[in-house]
Amino acid sequence: MRFSDLKALSYIGRIAFGLISPIALGSLGGAYLDRRLGSGPWLTLLGLFLGIFIGFAGLYGMLRER
């Protein structure tokens, strides 16, 4: 495997982790707050949408810097 292949795999991994982790953290944080506050699915949905927004904003920033 060439160095350029490893560099490309590293970049793909950064993109995947940078997109998935805010979505997962937002969803899990919202679910935790829903259980603690008894607010139904609303904070889970809010965390999910906030995580999606943050993930895609980070992805956009990563792609713009390249």
PQR file of N, CA, C, O and H, with PARSE charges and radii, in Angstrom:
ATOM      1  N   MET A   1       0.847  -1.172   0.000 -0.4000 1.5000
ATOM      2  CA  MET A   1       0.000   0.000   0.000 -0.0000 2.0000
ATOM      3  C   MET A   1       0.894   1.238   0.000  0.5500 1.7000
ATOM      4  O   MET A   1       1.828   1.345   0.795 -0.5500 1.4000
ATOM      5  N   ARG A   2       0.603   2.137  -0.874 -0.4000 1.5000
ATOM      6  CA  ARG A   2       1.395   3.361  -1.001 -0.0000 2.0000
ATOM      7  C   ARG A   2       0.991   4.391   0.050  0.5500 1.7000
ATOM      8  O   ARG A   2      -0.085   4.320   0.644 -0.5500 1.4000
ATOM      9  H   ARG A   2      -0.155   2.050  -1.520  0.4000 1.0000
ATOM     10  N   PHE A   3       1.883   5.339   0.255 -0.4000 1.5000
ATOM     11  CA  PHE A   3       1.628   6.409   1.224 -0.0000 2.0000
ATOM     12  C   PHE A   3       0.397   7.222   0.838  0.5500 1.7000
ATOM     13  O   PHE A   3      -0.371   7.623   1.713 -0.5500 1.4000
ATOM     14  H   PHE A   3       2.757   5.397  -0.227  0.4000 1.0000
ATOM     15  N   SER A   4       0.195   7.473  -0.452 -0.4000 1.5000
ATOM     16  CA  SER A   4      -0.962   8.269  -0.885 -0.0000 2.0000
ATOM     17  C   SER A   4      -2.267   7.534  -0.594  0.5500 1.7000
ATOM     18  O   SER A   4      -3.287   8.161  -0.310 -0.5500 1.4000
ATOM     19  H   SER A   4       0.819   7.148  -1.162  0.4000 1.0000
ATOM     20  N   ASP A   5      -2.233   6.188  -0.667 -0.4000 1.5000
ATOM     21  CA  ASP A   5      -3.424   5.410  -0.323 -0.0000 2.0000
ATOM     22  C   ASP A   5      -3.749   5.537   1.161  0.5500 1.7000
ATOM     23  O   ASP A   5      -4.911   5.684   1.540 -0.5500 1.4000
ATOM     24  H   ASP A   5      -1.404   5.678  -0.898  0.4000 1.0000
ATOM     25  N   LEU A   6      -2.713   5.480   1.996 -0.4000 1.5000
ATOM     26  CA  LEU A   6      -2.927   5.625   3.436 -0.0000 2.0000
ATOM     27  C   LEU A   6      -3.427   7.019   3.784  0.5500 1.7000
ATOM     28  O   LEU A   6      -4.266   7.187   4.669 -0.5500 1.4000
ATOM     29  H   LEU A   6      -1.770   5.361   1.688  0.4000 1.0000
ATOM     30  N   LYS A   7      -2.909   8.004   3.089 -0.4000 1.5000
ATOM     31  CA  LYS A   7      -3.346   9.381   3.329 -0.0000 2.0000
ATOM     32  C   LYS A   7      -4.816   9.544   2.952  0.5500 1.7000
ATOM     33  O   LYS A   7      -5.565  10.213   3.663 -0.5500 1.4000
ATOM     34  H   LYS A   7      -2.227   7.867   2.371  0.4000 1.0000
ATOM     35  N   ALA A   8      -5.234   8.939   1.842 -0.4000 1.5000
ATOM     36  CA  ALA A   8      -6.636   9.008   1.422 -0.0000 2.0000
ATOM     37  C   ALA A   8      -7.536   8.289   2.419  0.5500 1.7000
ATOM     38  O   ALA A   8      -8.613   8.788   2.744 -0.5500 1.4000
ATOM     39  H   ALA A   8      -4.625   8.395   1.264  0.4000 1.0000
ATOM     40  N   LEU A   9      -7.108   7.116   2.914 -0.4000 1.5000
ATOM     41  CA  LEU A   9      -7.904   6.397   3.911 -0.0000 2.0000
ATOM     42  C   LEU A   9      -8.010   7.190   5.206  0.5500 1.7000
ATOM     43  O   LEU A   9      -9.058   7.188   5.854 -0.5500 1.4000
ATOM     44  H   LEU A   9      -6.233   6.710   2.650  0.4000 1.0000
ATOM     45  N   SER A  10      -6.934   7.865   5.585 -0.4000 1.5000
ATOM     46  CA  SER A  10      -6.960   8.697   6.778 -0.0000 2.0000
ATOM     47  C   SER A  10      -7.954   9.845   6.624  0.5500 1.7000
ATOM     48  O   SER A  10      -8.690  10.165   7.558 -0.5500 1.4000
ATOM     49  H   SER A  10      -6.083   7.866   5.060  0.4000 1.0000
ATOM     50  N   TYR A  11      -7.973  10.456   5.459 -0.4000 1.5000
ATOM     51  CA  TYR A  11      -8.893  11.563   5.212 -0.0000 2.0000
ATOM     52  C   TYR A  11     -10.343  11.085   5.241  0.5500 1.7000
ATOM     53  O   TYR A  11     -11.210  11.764   5.791 -0.5500 1.4000
ATOM     54  H   TYR A  11      -7.376  10.196   4.701  0.4000 1.0000
ATOM     55  N   ILE A  12     -10.607   9.917   4.649 -0.4000 1.5000
ATOM     56  CA  ILE A  12     -11.956   9.351   4.663 -0.0000 2.0000
ATOM     57  C   ILE A  12     -12.387   9.033   6.090  0.5500 1.7000
ATOM     58  O   ILE A  12     -13.542   9.252   6.455 -0.5500 1.4000
ATOM     59  H   ILE A  12      -9.902   9.366   4.203  0.4000 1.0000
ATOM     60  N   GLY A  13     -11.465   8.517   6.896 -0.4000 1.5000
ATOM     61  CA  GLY A  13     -11.769   8.239   8.296 -0.0000 2.0000
ATOM     62  C   GLY A  13     -12.095   9.495   9.076  0.5500 1.7000
ATOM     63  O   GLY A  13     -13.012   9.502   9.897 -0.5500 1.4000
ATOM     64  H   GLY A  13     -10.527   8.338   6.599  0.4000 1.0000
ATOM     65  N   ARG A  14     -11.341  10.568   8.820 -0.4000 1.5000
ATOM     66  CA  ARG A  14     -11.629  11.850   9.482 -0.0000 2.0000
ATOM     67  C   ARG A  14     -13.009  12.360   9.119  0.5500 1.7000
ATOM     68  O   ARG A  14     -13.737  12.866   9.974 -0.5500 1.4000
ATOM     69  H   ARG A  14     -10.596  10.562   8.153  0.4000 1.0000
ATOM     70  N   ILE A  15     -13.373  12.227   7.839 -0.4000 1.5000
ATOM     71  CA  ILE A  15     -14.687  12.674   7.394 -0.0000 2.0000
ATOM     72  C   ILE A  15     -15.785  11.860   8.073  0.5500 1.7000
ATOM     73  O   ILE A  15     -16.756  12.418   8.582 -0.5500 1.4000
ATOM     74  H   ILE A  15     -12.783  11.816   7.145  0.4000 1.0000
ATOM     75  N   ALA A  16     -15.625  10.532   8.076 -0.4000 1.5000
ATOM     76  CA  ALA A  16     -16.642   9.663   8.675 -0.0000 2.0000
ATOM     77  C   ALA A  16     -16.798   9.950  10.164  0.5500 1.7000
ATOM     78  O   ALA A  16     -17.918  10.101  10.652 -0.5500 1.4000
ATOM     79  H   ALA A  16     -14.835  10.078   7.663  0.4000 1.0000
ATOM     80  N   PHE A  17     -15.688  10.027  10.887 -0.4000 1.5000
ATOM     81  CA  PHE A  17     -15.751  10.283  12.323 -0.0000 2.0000
ATOM     82  C   PHE A  17     -16.309  11.671  12.610  0.5500 1.7000
ATOM     83  O   PHE A  17     -17.084  11.849  13.550 -0.5500 1.4000
ATOM     84  H   PHE A  17     -14.778   9.905  10.490  0.4000 1.0000
ATOM     85  N   GLY A  18     -15.920  12.649  11.808 -0.4000 1.5000
ATOM     86  CA  GLY A  18     -16.398  14.014  12.010 -0.0000 2.0000
ATOM     87  C   GLY A  18     -17.867  14.193  11.694  0.5500 1.7000
ATOM     88  O   GLY A  18     -18.496  15.132  12.183 -0.5500 1.4000
ATOM     89  H   GLY A  18     -15.291  12.504  11.045  0.4000 1.0000
ATOM     90  N   LEU A  19     -18.422  13.311  10.885 -0.4000 1.5000
ATOM     91  CA  LEU A  19     -19.845  13.399  10.559 -0.0000 2.0000
ATOM     92  C   LEU A  19     -20.693  12.588  11.526  0.5500 1.7000
ATOM     93  O   LEU A  19     -21.772  13.025  11.924 -0.5500 1.4000
ATOM     94  H   LEU A  19     -17.911  12.549  10.488  0.4000 1.0000
ATOM     95  N   ILE A  20     -20.216  11.422  11.901 -0.4000 1.5000
ATOM     96  CA  ILE A  20     -21.021  10.514  12.717 -0.0000 2.0000
ATOM     97  C   ILE A  20     -21.010  10.882  14.200  0.5500 1.7000
ATOM     98  O   ILE A  20     -22.041  10.776  14.864 -0.5500 1.4000
ATOM     99  H   ILE A  20     -19.338  11.067  11.578  0.4000 1.0000
ATOM    100  N   SER A  21     -19.868  11.311  14.729 -0.4000 1.5000
ATOM    101  CA  SER A  21     -19.791  11.550  16.170 -0.0000 2.0000
ATOM    102  C   SER A  21     -20.708  12.674  16.665  0.5500 1.7000
ATOM    103  O   SER A  21     -21.319  12.492  17.718 -0.5500 1.4000
ATOM    104  H   SER A  21     -19.030  11.398  14.190  0.4000 1.0000
ATOM    105  N   PRO A  22     -20.854  13.822  15.990 -0.5600 1.5000
ATOM    106  CA  PRO A  22     -21.789  14.827  16.513  0.2800 2.0000
ATOM    107  C   PRO A  22     -23.245  14.350  16.463  0.5500 1.7000
ATOM    108  O   PRO A  22     -24.047  14.689  17.333 -0.5500 1.4000
ATOM    109  N   ILE A  23     -23.570  13.568  15.445 -0.4000 1.5000
ATOM    110  CA  ILE A  23     -24.934  13.048  15.343 -0.0000 2.0000
ATOM    111  C   ILE A  23     -25.214  12.082  16.491  0.5500 1.7000
ATOM    112  O   ILE A  23     -26.270  12.148  17.121 -0.5500 1.4000
ATOM    113  H   ILE A  23     -22.918  13.293  14.738  0.4000 1.0000
ATOM    114  N   ALA A  24     -24.262  11.182  16.763 -0.4000 1.5000
ATOM    115  CA  ALA A  24     -24.442  10.223  17.856 -0.0000 2.0000
ATOM    116  C   ALA A  24     -24.484  10.919  19.210  0.5500 1.7000
ATOM    117  O   ALA A  24     -25.330  10.608  20.047 -0.5500 1.4000
ATOM    118  H   ALA A  24     -23.404  11.129  16.252  0.4000 1.0000
ATOM    119  N   LEU A  25     -23.574  11.857  19.421 -0.4000 1.5000
ATOM    120  CA  LEU A  25     -23.552  12.557  20.706 -0.0000 2.0000
ATOM    121  C   LEU A  25     -24.808  13.402  20.927  0.5500 1.7000
ATOM    122  O   LEU A  25     -25.333  13.455  22.039 -0.5500 1.4000
ATOM    123  H   LEU A  25     -22.887  12.110  18.741  0.4000 1.0000
ATOM    124  N   GLY A  26     -25.287  14.057  19.878 -0.4000 1.5000
ATOM    125  CA  GLY A  26     -26.512  14.841  20.008 -0.0000 2.0000
ATOM    126  C   GLY A  26     -27.719  13.971  20.321  0.5500 1.7000
ATOM    127  O   GLY A  26     -28.538  14.318  21.172 -0.5500 1.4000
ATOM    128  H   GLY A  26     -24.861  14.013  18.975  0.4000 1.0000
ATOM    129  N   SER A  27     -27.828  12.849  19.638 -0.4000 1.5000
ATOM    130  CA  SER A  27     -28.948  11.935  19.874 -0.0000 2.0000
ATOM    131  C   SER A  27     -28.902  11.338  21.272  0.5500 1.7000
ATOM    132  O   SER A  27     -29.908  11.307  21.981 -0.5500 1.4000
ATOM    133  H   SER A  27     -27.163  12.567  18.947  0.4000 1.0000
ATOM    134  N   LEU A  28     -27.717  10.861  21.662 -0.4000 1.5000
ATOM    135  CA  LEU A  28     -27.588  10.250  22.981 -0.0000 2.0000
ATOM    136  C   LEU A  28     -27.773  11.268  24.100  0.5500 1.7000
ATOM    137  O   LEU A  28     -28.382  10.963  25.126 -0.5500 1.4000
ATOM    138  H   LEU A  28     -26.900  10.886  21.086  0.4000 1.0000
ATOM    139  N   GLY A  29     -27.253  12.467  23.907 -0.4000 1.5000
ATOM    140  CA  GLY A  29     -27.443  13.513  24.913 -0.0000 2.0000
ATOM    141  C   GLY A  29     -28.904  13.908  25.047  0.5500 1.7000
ATOM    142  O   GLY A  29     -29.397  14.111  26.157 -0.5500 1.4000
ATOM    143  H   GLY A  29     -26.758  12.715  23.074  0.4000 1.0000
ATOM    144  N   GLY A  30     -29.599  14.019  23.918 -0.4000 1.5000
ATOM    145  CA  GLY A  30     -31.021  14.335  23.962 -0.0000 2.0000
ATOM    146  C   GLY A  30     -31.837  13.227  24.605  0.5500 1.7000
ATOM    147  O   GLY A  30     -32.773  13.496  25.358 -0.5500 1.4000
ATOM    148  H   GLY A  30     -29.199  13.854  23.017  0.4000 1.0000
ATOM    149  N   ALA A  31     -31.483  11.974  24.310 -0.4000 1.5000
ATOM    150  CA  ALA A  31     -32.196  10.841  24.925 -0.0000 2.0000
ATOM    151  C   ALA A  31     -31.974  10.817  26.431  0.5500 1.7000
ATOM    152  O   ALA A  31     -32.895  10.533  27.196 -0.5500 1.4000
ATOM    153  H   ALA A  31     -30.723  11.755  23.698  0.4000 1.0000
ATOM    154  N   TYR A  32     -30.758  11.115  26.849 -0.4000 1.5000
ATOM    155  CA  TYR A  32     -30.468  11.171  28.282 -0.0000 2.0000
ATOM    156  C   TYR A  32     -31.297  12.263  28.961  0.5500 1.7000
ATOM    157  O   TYR A  32     -31.884  12.043  30.021 -0.5500 1.4000
ATOM    158  H   TYR A  32     -30.009  11.346  26.227  0.4000 1.0000
ATOM    159  N   LEU A  33     -31.337  13.432  28.341 -0.4000 1.5000
ATOM    160  CA  LEU A  33     -32.120  14.525  28.933 -0.0000 2.0000
ATOM    161  C   LEU A  33     -33.612  14.221  28.914  0.5500 1.7000
ATOM    162  O   LEU A  33     -34.329  14.604  29.838 -0.5500 1.4000
ATOM    163  H   LEU A  33     -30.861  13.611  27.480  0.4000 1.0000
ATOM    164  N   ASP A  34     -34.089  13.540  27.877 -0.4000 1.5000
ATOM    165  CA  ASP A  34     -35.498  13.148  27.849 -0.0000 2.0000
ATOM    166  C   ASP A  34     -35.831  12.205  28.999  0.5500 1.7000
ATOM    167  O   ASP A  34     -36.881  12.335  29.629 -0.5500 1.4000
ATOM    168  H   ASP A  34     -33.506  13.229  27.126  0.4000 1.0000
ATOM    169  N   ARG A  35     -34.936  11.255  29.273 -0.4000 1.5000
ATOM    170  CA  ARG A  35     -35.182  10.338  30.392 -0.0000 2.0000
ATOM    171  C   ARG A  35     -35.157  11.079  31.724  0.5500 1.7000
ATOM    172  O   ARG A  35     -35.984  10.818  32.597 -0.5500 1.4000
ATOM    173  H   ARG A  35     -34.083  11.150  28.762  0.4000 1.0000
ATOM    174  N   ARG A  36     -34.205  12.007  31.883 -0.4000 1.5000
ATOM    175  CA  ARG A  36     -34.087  12.741  33.148 -0.0000 2.0000
ATOM    176  C   ARG A  36     -35.251  13.702  33.377  0.5500 1.7000
ATOM    177  O   ARG A  36     -35.732  13.847  34.501 -0.5500 1.4000
ATOM    178  H   ARG A  36     -33.533  12.219  31.174  0.4000 1.0000
ATOM    179  N   LEU A  37     -35.702  14.358  32.303 -0.4000 1.5000
ATOM    180  CA  LEU A  37     -36.729  15.396  32.437 -0.0000 2.0000
ATOM    181  C   LEU A  37     -38.126  14.902  32.077  0.5500 1.7000
ATOM    182  O   LEU A  37     -39.107  15.595  32.345 -0.5500 1.4000
ATOM    183  H   LEU A  37     -35.312  14.240  31.390  0.4000 1.0000
ATOM    184  N   GLY A  38     -38.236  13.719  31.476 -0.4000 1.5000
ATOM    185  CA  GLY A  38     -39.539  13.193  31.078 -0.0000 2.0000
ATOM    186  C   GLY A  38     -40.201  14.022  29.998  0.5500 1.7000
ATOM    187  O   GLY A  38     -41.416  14.219  30.018 -0.5500 1.4000
ATOM    188  H   GLY A  38     -37.439  13.156  31.259  0.4000 1.0000
ATOM    189  N   SER A  39     -39.409  14.510  29.053 -0.4000 1.5000
ATOM    190  CA  SER A  39     -39.957  15.419  28.049 -0.0000 2.0000
ATOM    191  C   SER A  39     -40.315  14.740  26.736  0.5500 1.7000
ATOM    192  O   SER A  39     -40.538  15.417  25.733 -0.5500 1.4000
ATOM    193  H   SER A  39     -38.422  14.350  29.037  0.4000 1.0000
ATOM    194  N   GLY A  40     -40.372  13.422  26.726 -0.4000 1.5000
ATOM    195  CA  GLY A  40     -40.751  12.733  25.494 -0.0000 2.0000
ATOM    196  C   GLY A  40     -39.621  12.746  24.486  0.5500 1.7000
ATOM    197  O   GLY A  40     -38.460  12.898  24.865 -0.5500 1.4000
ATOM    198  H   GLY A  40     -40.191  12.871  27.541  0.4000 1.0000
ATOM    199  N   PRO A  41     -39.929  12.594  23.238 -0.5600 1.5000
ATOM    200  CA  PRO A  41     -38.850  12.496  22.245  0.2800 2.0000
ATOM    201  C   PRO A  41     -38.304  13.843  21.780  0.5500 1.7000
ATOM    202  O   PRO A  41     -37.472  13.886  20.875 -0.5500 1.4000
ATOM    203  N   TRP A  42     -38.751  14.933  22.377 -0.4000 1.5000
ATOM    204  CA  TRP A  42     -38.429  16.249  21.809 -0.0000 2.0000
ATOM    205  C   TRP A  42     -36.961  16.627  21.928  0.5500 1.7000
ATOM    206  O   TRP A  42     -36.394  17.172  20.981 -0.5500 1.4000
ATOM    207  H   TRP A  42     -39.427  14.898  23.112  0.4000 1.0000
ATOM    208  N   LEU A  43     -36.340  16.358  23.049 -0.4000 1.5000
ATOM    209  CA  LEU A  43     -34.924  16.700  23.193 -0.0000 2.0000
ATOM    210  C   LEU A  43     -34.040  15.743  22.396  0.5500 1.7000
ATOM    211  O   LEU A  43     -32.962  16.124  21.942 -0.5500 1.4000
ATOM    212  H   LEU A  43     -36.801  15.915  23.819  0.4000 1.0000
ATOM    213  N   THR A  44     -34.496  14.499  22.228 -0.4000 1.5000
ATOM    214  CA  THR A  44     -33.763  13.567  21.369 -0.0000 2.0000
ATOM    215  C   THR A  44     -33.775  14.069  19.932  0.5500 1.7000
ATOM    216  O   THR A  44     -32.745  14.060  19.259 -0.5500 1.4000
ATOM    217  H   THR A  44     -35.373  14.190  22.598  0.4000 1.0000
ATOM    218  N   LEU A  45     -34.932  14.504  19.466 -0.4000 1.5000
ATOM    219  CA  LEU A  45     -35.023  15.038  18.106 -0.0000 2.0000
ATOM    220  C   LEU A  45     -34.222  16.325  17.955  0.5500 1.7000
ATOM    221  O   LEU A  45     -33.563  16.535  16.937 -0.5500 1.4000
ATOM    222  H   LEU A  45     -35.769  14.511  20.014  0.4000 1.0000
ATOM    223  N   LEU A  46     -34.278  17.173  18.956 -0.4000 1.5000
ATOM    224  CA  LEU A  46     -33.494  18.406  18.914 -0.0000 2.0000
ATOM    225  C   LEU A  46     -32.003  18.092  18.873  0.5500 1.7000
ATOM    226  O   LEU A  46     -31.267  18.697  18.093 -0.5500 1.4000
ATOM    227  H   LEU A  46     -34.813  17.002  19.783  0.4000 1.0000
ATOM    228  N   GLY A  47     -31.548  17.154  19.701 -0.4000 1.5000
ATOM    229  CA  GLY A  47     -30.148  16.750  19.689 -0.0000 2.0000
ATOM    230  C   GLY A  47     -29.741  16.124  18.370  0.5500 1.7000
ATOM    231  O   GLY A  47     -28.632  16.349  17.885 -0.5500 1.4000
ATOM    232  H   GLY A  47     -32.145  16.662  20.335  0.4000 1.0000
ATOM    233  N   LEU A  48     -30.639  15.335  17.788 -0.4000 1.5000
ATOM    234  CA  LEU A  48     -30.358  14.713  16.499 -0.0000 2.0000
ATOM    235  C   LEU A  48     -30.172  15.768  15.415  0.5500 1.7000
ATOM    236  O   LEU A  48     -29.191  15.730  14.672 -0.5500 1.4000
ATOM    237  H   LEU A  48     -31.540  15.152  18.182  0.4000 1.0000
ATOM    238  N   PHE A  49     -31.106  16.705  15.322 -0.4000 1.5000
ATOM    239  CA  PHE A  49     -31.017  17.736  14.293 -0.0000 2.0000
ATOM    240  C   PHE A  49     -29.822  18.665  14.522  0.5500 1.7000
ATOM    241  O   PHE A  49     -29.173  19.097  13.569 -0.5500 1.4000
ATOM    242  H   PHE A  49     -31.902  16.735  15.926  0.4000 1.0000
ATOM    243  N   LEU A  50     -29.543  18.964  15.772 -0.4000 1.5000
ATOM    244  CA  LEU A  50     -28.375  19.783  16.078 -0.0000 2.0000
ATOM    245  C   LEU A  50     -27.090  19.043  15.712  0.5500 1.7000
ATOM    246  O   LEU A  50     -26.156  19.644  15.181 -0.5500 1.4000
ATOM    247  H   LEU A  50     -30.071  18.614  16.546  0.4000 1.0000
ATOM    248  N   GLY A  51     -27.041  17.740  15.995 -0.4000 1.5000
ATOM    249  CA  GLY A  51     -25.884  16.934  15.625 -0.0000 2.0000
ATOM    250  C   GLY A  51     -25.700  16.837  14.125  0.5500 1.7000
ATOM    251  O   GLY A  51     -24.573  16.876  13.631 -0.5500 1.4000
ATOM    252  H   GLY A  51     -27.800  17.253  16.426  0.4000 1.0000
ATOM    253  N   ILE A  52     -26.811  16.709  13.388 -0.4000 1.5000
ATOM    254  CA  ILE A  52     -26.732  16.669  11.927 -0.0000 2.0000
ATOM    255  C   ILE A  52     -26.188  17.993  11.404  0.5500 1.7000
ATOM    256  O   ILE A  52     -25.323  18.006  10.528 -0.5500 1.4000
ATOM    257  H   ILE A  52     -27.727  16.677  13.789  0.4000 1.0000
ATOM    258  N   PHE A  53     -26.683  19.089  11.928 -0.4000 1.5000
ATOM    259  CA  PHE A  53     -26.216  20.404  11.494 -0.0000 2.0000
ATOM    260  C   PHE A  53     -24.724  20.587  11.788  0.5500 1.7000
ATOM    261  O   PHE A  53     -23.966  21.033  10.927 -0.5500 1.4000
ATOM    262  H   PHE A  53     -27.386  19.078  12.640  0.4000 1.0000
ATOM    263  N   ILE A  54     -24.314  20.243  12.994 -0.4000 1.5000
ATOM    264  CA  ILE A  54     -22.906  20.404  13.369 -0.0000 2.0000
ATOM    265  C   ILE A  54     -22.025  19.469  12.551  0.5500 1.7000
ATOM    266  O   ILE A  54     -20.934  19.857  12.132 -0.5500 1.4000
ATOM    267  H   ILE A  54     -24.929  19.880  13.694  0.4000 1.0000
ATOM    268  N   GLY A  55     -22.482  18.249  12.320 -0.4000 1.5000
ATOM    269  CA  GLY A  55     -21.707  17.303  11.527 -0.0000 2.0000
ATOM    270  C   GLY A  55     -21.502  17.770  10.102  0.5500 1.7000
ATOM    271  O   GLY A  55     -20.391  17.694   9.578 -0.5500 1.4000
ATOM    272  H   GLY A  55     -23.368  17.934  12.660  0.4000 1.0000
ATOM    273  N   PHE A  56     -22.563  18.254   9.465 -0.4000 1.5000
ATOM    274  CA  PHE A  56     -22.425  18.717   8.093 -0.0000 2.0000
ATOM    275  C   PHE A  56     -21.671  20.040   8.008  0.5500 1.7000
ATOM    276  O   PHE A  56     -20.995  20.292   7.011 -0.5500 1.4000
ATOM    277  H   PHE A  56     -23.466  18.315   9.891  0.4000 1.0000
ATOM    278  N   ALA A  57     -21.772  20.887   9.027 -0.4000 1.5000
ATOM    279  CA  ALA A  57     -20.967  22.111   9.041 -0.0000 2.0000
ATOM    280  C   ALA A  57     -19.486  21.772   9.160  0.5500 1.7000
ATOM    281  O   ALA A  57     -18.649  22.398   8.508 -0.5500 1.4000
ATOM    282  H   ALA A  57     -22.322  20.682   9.836  0.4000 1.0000
ATOM    283  N   GLY A  58     -19.164  20.796   9.980 -0.4000 1.5000
ATOM    284  CA  GLY A  58     -17.779  20.352  10.091 -0.0000 2.0000
ATOM    285  C   GLY A  58     -17.275  19.707   8.810  0.5500 1.7000
ATOM    286  O   GLY A  58     -16.130  19.912   8.407 -0.5500 1.4000
ATOM    287  H   GLY A  58     -19.844  20.288  10.510  0.4000 1.0000
ATOM    288  N   LEU A  59     -18.138  18.927   8.176 -0.4000 1.5000
ATOM    289  CA  LEU A  59     -17.783  18.301   6.905 -0.0000 2.0000
ATOM    290  C   LEU A  59     -17.525  19.365   5.840  0.5500 1.7000
ATOM    291  O   LEU A  59     -16.568  19.257   5.074 -0.5500 1.4000
ATOM    292  H   LEU A  59     -19.068  18.760   8.504  0.4000 1.0000
ATOM    293  N   TYR A  60     -18.357  20.370   5.791 -0.4000 1.5000
ATOM    294  CA  TYR A  60     -18.178  21.468   4.847 -0.0000 2.0000
ATOM    295  C   TYR A  60     -16.850  22.176   5.095  0.5500 1.7000
ATOM    296  O   TYR A  60     -16.130  22.502   4.151 -0.5500 1.4000
ATOM    297  H   TYR A  60     -19.135  20.458   6.414  0.4000 1.0000
ATOM    298  N   GLY A  61     -16.532  22.409   6.351 -0.4000 1.5000
ATOM    299  CA  GLY A  61     -15.269  23.063   6.694 -0.0000 2.0000
ATOM    300  C   GLY A  61     -14.073  22.205   6.306  0.5500 1.7000
ATOM    301  O   GLY A  61     -13.067  22.723   5.821 -0.5500 1.4000
ATOM    302  H   GLY A  61     -17.117  22.144   7.118  0.4000 1.0000
ATOM    303  N   MET A  62     -14.176  20.896   6.516 -0.4000 1.5000
ATOM    304  CA  MET A  62     -13.082  20.001   6.138 -0.0000 2.0000
ATOM    305  C   MET A  62     -12.874  19.983   4.628  0.5500 1.7000
ATOM    306  O   MET A  62     -11.739  19.990   4.152 -0.5500 1.4000
ATOM    307  H   MET A  62     -14.993  20.475   6.910  0.4000 1.0000
ATOM    308  N   LEU A  63     -13.952  19.959   3.892 -0.4000 1.5000
ATOM    309  CA  LEU A  63     -13.840  19.922   2.440 -0.0000 2.0000
ATOM    310  C   LEU A  63     -13.366  21.250   1.877  0.5500 1.7000
ATOM    311  O   LEU A  63     -12.678  21.275   0.856 -0.5500 1.4000
ATOM    312  H   LEU A  63     -14.874  19.953   4.278  0.4000 1.0000
ATOM    313  N   ARG A  64     -13.716  22.344   2.516 -0.4000 1.5000
ATOM    314  CA  ARG A  64     -13.273  23.659   2.038 -0.0000 2.0000
ATOM    315  C   ARG A  64     -11.762  23.843   2.275  0.5500 1.7000
ATOM    316  O   ARG A  64     -11.087  24.483   1.469 -0.5500 1.4000
ATOM    317  H   ARG A  64     -14.274  22.324   3.345  0.4000 1.0000
ATOM    318  N   GLU A  65     -11.242  23.298   3.353 -0.4000 1.5000
ATOM    319  CA  GLU A  65      -9.806  23.480   3.643 -0.0000 2.0000
ATOM    320  C   GLU A  65      -8.940  22.649   2.702  0.5500 1.7000
ATOM    321  O   GLU A  65      -7.767  22.963   2.501 -0.5500 1.4000
ATOM    322  H   GLU A  65     -11.790  22.778   4.008  0.4000 1.0000
ATOM    323  N   ARG A  66      -9.495  21.617   2.136 -0.4000 1.5000
ATOM    324  CA  ARG A  66      -8.716  20.767   1.227 -0.0000 2.0000
ATOM    325  C   ARG A  66      -8.670  21.359  -0.098  0.5500 1.7000
ATOM    326  O   ARG A  66      -8.061  20.794  -1.006 -0.5500 1.4000
ATOM    327  H   ARG A  66     -10.448  21.362   2.299  0.4000 1.0000
TER
END
